[in-house]
């Protein structure tokens, strides 16, 4: 049955634009977008009556599409995927595609949720050089082809908005919000949350307590291209293609807010000996 579902979906593939791709930015954008279209068709065909089945099919279908497409388009590059077996050869590779075929799996199988995404990023010689986040249920893809425009200033007097996990928010975030007089905006996918900052729906994304490289690589690539601050919650640089792909915490925000936010995180963490990772 699963093979039949994937066959039907892939039979309607829009592969022709992929065949004319010219550069890595377009590869990321077009593959993320097309994987998202596969997921929308799967969701429509399968329905939401069996959420675990839908989530499993979504992860697998999107992974197989992206892995196959990258194998054709960039056969010399390594791939690190949430759904694939980790190949240690990537550690010696110059170019590694870091993909999350379905970020926000929980939301993908819930009625009326649009905060799920597809992530495709390229790491090259130590840096993220291209990336795209498809938000299929929102009908958009944000990418390094044409990064979102970041307004020079926030509206004066507007209350800060912090987006964080809707199911496992870090314990310190509420203390941080209270200290800053900020509103907390819970969302699903990490990609959707970082896109919310790029689109002005939120001002800050902060997370601690557990993530992996594929959760943030693509949205961080786009956020950096858009001019946002991206770092660990202690201000350290986010690094990718590491032997251990765990990357447990992150801060994404407008650059003028970064110093204040890092100081606030240190302050609220210092009040609790368990540190900022509590409640991950």
Secondary structure, DSSP 8 states (H G I E B T S, - for coil): -HHHHHHHHHHT--HHHHHT--SHHHHHHHHHHHHHHHHHHHHHHH-SSSHHHHHHHHHHHHHHHHHHHHHHH-TTSEEEETTS---GGGGG-SEEEEEEEEE-HHHHTSTT----EEEEEEEETTEEEEEEEEEGGGTEEEETTS-----SS--TT---EEEEESSS--THHHHHHHHHT-EEEEES-HHHHHHHHHTTS-SEEEE-S--BHHHHHHHHHHHHHTT-EEE-TTS-----S-SS-B---EEEE-GGGHHHHHHHHHHHHHTSTT-TTTT-
